[in-house]
Amino acid sequence: MHWRVIVKLVKANIYGFGKWIDQEFNFEQDYQVIVGSNEAGKTTLLNFIQSILFGFASARGENKFLQYKPKNSSRYGGELVFKSDDQSIWTVKRIDGKGDGEVTLFHDEQQVPKTLLSEIIGNFTKDDFENTHIFDDRSILSIYSLDEKQLENEVMSVGAVGSKEWLQTAEQLNHEAEDIYKQRGQKQPLVVNLKRQDKLLEEKAEIENQQAAYQRVKNQLDQTEKNFSDNELLLNQATEKENNLRNLEKKWLRYEQLQQTGSQTDERQVISDEDWESVLKANQELSTLKETPTANKISELDNVEKQILNNYRTNQTRLDYVRNQKFELQNLQFHRDDMNSKLLKVDTQVDQLFKNHPELSEEMVPLTSEEIEALAKPSPKINNLPLIIVAISIVLAFVISPLRILFALVAIAGAIWYWYQNYSGKTKNDVNGYAFLQQKGYGNLNPETILNLQSTVISLDNFHTTQNSLIDGIKAIEVDLNKWRKILIELDVLDESYKDDNYNEQIEKYFIRLDQIRAKADLAQQNQAETQKIADEKNRRLRELNKEIFAVLQKYQVVNMNSFIQMRTQQIENKKVITQIKQDKDFLGNDLSELKKYSDYSQLTKELTKAANIKNQLADKNNELSRQMGSLKEQMQQIMDNNRYQHMVEELAQNEADIIDNYDEWLSKKLASQWIRNMLNNATKNRYPKMIDKATQYFDLLTNHNYVKIDFSKSGIIVTSAKKNRFDVHELSKATTIQLYISLRLAFVTEIADLVKLPILIDDAFVDFDSSRTENVFKLVQKIAQNNQVIYVTANEPNVPDDHIMKLEDVVSA
């Protein structure tokens, strides 16, 4: 059995869905009550959860009104975060796309195939989820508009997903069956045809009783028909025997051919394909060797080639070293080109620094941390006490006349004090007071600009260091390349007029030509000895081939190749004969054993003539019996009014066919309707016994212990009150029926929680309940939430702990 991952919804991240844009909701509690006024977005939030799990509504037909594409954002969709029992995280992400949206699934931030979504939702469809896990005022209030039968079907359908449609089908089939036959009906087709059947049978019996002679002729006709059938069987057997003999006659010529060819095969020793191929191959090689000349003339070296070869022999050690080190030379060129490329890139970055920072100069050097700290030190705050003393002195000078001069002197002293304070502060902030700034290239720049340039100056300094390093490396490589050039010119690998530096290519060309010259020289040196060796080898091989051919010819006792070829030709002819025999046997097949029963063709034709005579006799008898049947039928027509009787027989036969068709259709629809109801009753009773126990507990809680038991009978669902009274569903009040409906639905959801543990979504479904029923509902929610997550949205704040309440007004303001 495949076990699903049991998860809990912990977070909803909305990119854009209806009124919600870039919003996050946390659902850490076992049950979460979301409170908000009308149009606050409660239903939109629940629809977001459903849409991410099962897909967005399409834009076709009326579904376009169920879409929640945001008007103020281009992003449509979001993600749901689930935590599994093993504490791993599953994230379901769905955004706008083809069909119901593009889904991406993550397990602990690792993307996994979206087919693993079934690990969370099981085999549930969107309709299954709506019919089981979503409770809203629409599904609850719809109960009030149902009649007794519809109400009973609605409650029964909670037991299994999709059973509501099966009950509707059963009801439709039952109505269609009653349109065909009803016990006290008058106009139904089957009732009408049954009455007409009785009437036709009465008329037929009356006519047959009046015609006794008709019955005698009918008996004679029945016997004649029996004789005709028996003779027909014998005629078919005789015809089959004649056909078989004619088939053997057609194959007799091929049979005689098979007997003749079977004695023509040559039984001499057969040349094997291996020996034949061996002799042909050896003979062909023998002819080729005889026709092939032995001596081969090898061209001599010219003067230039001799000079190159002598140079190599003189400087072999150094040239071999050059060949072994050619890839090292190639690496030097590669590193030089790579350094030039890097140097160009660094130069471009330096130019970009000067372009982005016009105040930057080449002379600038990065400041030390102590210099930066001294430059960044804030200026001392100006003391305002001198200004206060000046102001007070001026006021007192006007108020106290005798001391006016004294206070004027005090005011002058305070002003001088304030001026000195400002002057000393400006002096401390003057950049020219820092000698290191001029030394490091920061003249005429203010402290803020100097501090802001430090990261850029450091980058410039790093770039200069890199440039110098690359330039030094390039120079070193150029020195090594020049050394190589001198060596190659000295060894005649390069010509002094060669200006390019693609030394590796020139080395390769030199050694390719050198190898060709060496090979040519070696070949010329070995030519004389090799020619004699080839001649000796040729003669040895000729002797071996003659010996090999002679051995095979002796094996088959032939004296020469012509006799051997004639023997092989005869063998091929024998194979053709054998093939013809096989084809004849395949053509004759199973008839071969039958043909062997006849000594000659005349015996076969004699048997065929006898079978044909028997068949003709039986055919003549059959024709005679057929004429007798025609005569007897004519007599029956003369005895009675055949038109009236025949018409009545045909009408009776048609009526019987109509009755059978009506009955088959009535019975199939009636049985199908009963089968659907029986299967749903059995499924509800046998598949979900634990569900019924839970539903009974929930129903007892919701009704304040007024109903203590729920049973299933053949007629439907029965509930038992605390006073031991039993009621059918249609006998309950509407409010009590809704409580039963809720109990069954919640029991079904909690019972399948080990397979599909999705959150239960309740959208103000019990707004019309009184305070007592509402309180019971929340008691039930708290009970269910121990094992099943519940998300309840409402406009009225219930009496539950504050940590289980989320107010949408707080979410929006946050």
Beta strands, then each sheet from edge to edge (+ up, - down):
strand 1: 7-17
strand 2: 20-26
strand 3: 31-35
strand 4: 77-84
strand 5: 89-95
strand 6: 102-107
strand 7: 110-112
strand 8: 134-136
strand 9: 707-713
strand 10: 716-721
strand 11: 726-728
strand 12: 760-763
strand 13: 790-794
strand 14: 805-807
sheet 1: 2+ 1- 4+ 5- 6+ 7-
sheet 2: 8+ 12+ 13+ 3+ 14+
sheet 3: 9+ 10- 11+
end
